[in-house]
Amino acid sequence: MERGKTLTIPERVQVDLMVQLNMSILLMSARIHCSRTINDCYMSDPVAYGTSKSTGRARKLKQRDEKNVARAVSNTMKSAKMLVQKYNGKCPN
């Protein structure tokens, strides 16, 4: 799943000012046109906000299993799909 929008630097400055003015999260969100969750995440830890990287989609096979499939495909008449199912544990053969 794709990551959502993060606050830009000017928006972060605006949020910081609104926090000092004791504005509510709902009002802040309405002013800068973003969700309450984004504001809440930023306010909980402004220094670390936006630094975590997305790990991406999980792989269907581990690297070792990919090598085993490639090795097995070159030596057999089975399809790659059948071998992948075998290594994933979906096929009893």
C-alpha positions in Angstrom: 0.0 0.0 0.0 1.3 3.4 -0.9 2.2 5.9 1.7 0.0 9.0 2.1 0.9 12.7 1.8 3.3 14.1 4.4 3.5 17.7 5.6 5.7 20.1 3.7 8.1 22.3 5.5 5.8 25.4 5.3 2.9 23.3 6.6 5.1 22.1 9.5 5.9 25.7 10.4 2.2 26.5 10.3 1.3 23.6 12.6 4.1 24.6 15.0 2.6 28.1 15.2 -0.9 26.8 15.6 0.2 24.6 18.5 1.7 27.6 20.2 -1.6 29.4 19.8 -3.4 26.3 21.4 -5.6 25.6 18.4 -7.4 22.3 18.2 -6.2 19.5 15.9 -9.5 19.7 14.0 -9.0 23.4 13.3 -5.4 22.9 12.3 -6.4 20.2 9.9 -9.0 22.4 8.3 -6.6 25.3 7.9 -3.8 23.4 6.1 -6.2 20.9 4.3 -4.8 17.6 5.7 -6.0 14.9 8.0 -6.1 15.0 11.8 -3.9 11.9 11.8 -1.1 13.6 9.9 -1.2 16.5 12.4 -1.2 14.2 15.3 1.7 12.2 14.1 3.7 15.3 13.5 2.9 16.8 16.9 3.8 13.6 18.7 7.4 13.7 17.4 8.3 16.6 15.1 12.0 15.8 14.9 11.5 12.2 13.6 8.4 13.0 11.4 8.7 11.8 7.9 12.1 10.1 8.3 10.9 6.4 8.2 11.2 4.8 4.8 8.6 2.5 3.3 9.9 -1.1 3.1 7.8 -1.8 0.0 5.8 -4.8 -0.9 6.6 -8.1 0.7 8.2 -10.7 -1.6 6.3 -13.8 -2.5 9.4 -16.0 -2.1 12.5 -15.6 0.0 15.8 -15.1 -1.9 16.9 -18.7 -1.2 13.6 -20.1 -2.6 14.0 -18.0 -5.7 17.3 -19.6 -6.4 15.9 -23.0 -5.7 13.0 -22.3 -8.2 15.5 -21.1 -10.8 17.6 -24.2 -10.3 14.6 -26.6 -10.4 13.1 -25.0 -13.5 16.2 -25.6 -15.5 16.3 -29.3 -14.6 12.6 -30.2 -14.9 9.5 -30.1 -17.1 7.3 -28.5 -14.4 6.2 -25.0 -14.8 7.6 -22.2 -12.6 4.2 -21.6 -11.2 4.0 -25.1 -9.9 7.4 -24.9 -8.3 6.6 -21.6 -6.6 3.5 -23.2 -5.1 5.6 -26.1 -3.9 8.1 -23.7 -2.2 5.3 -21.7 -0.7 3.7 -24.8 0.8 0.5 -24.6 -1.3 1.1 -27.7 -3.3 1.5 -31.2 -1.7 3.8 -32.5 -4.5 
